[in-house]
């Protein structure tokens, strides 16, 4: 962490980057956002089927 930088700001940016990166993978696997489904599990199943 940089001196003088607020801790929340330091952790927020990487978190958003990770979420966007994960969303890109879900899109590539043709897994749209959906309520009630576990996209991570569906992504693993899609990967294992490939």
PyMOL commands that set and color helices and strands:
alter all, ss='L'
color gray80, all
select helices_A, chain A and resi 7-28+39-49
alter helices_A, ss='H'
color red, helices_A
deselect
rebuild
show_as cartoon
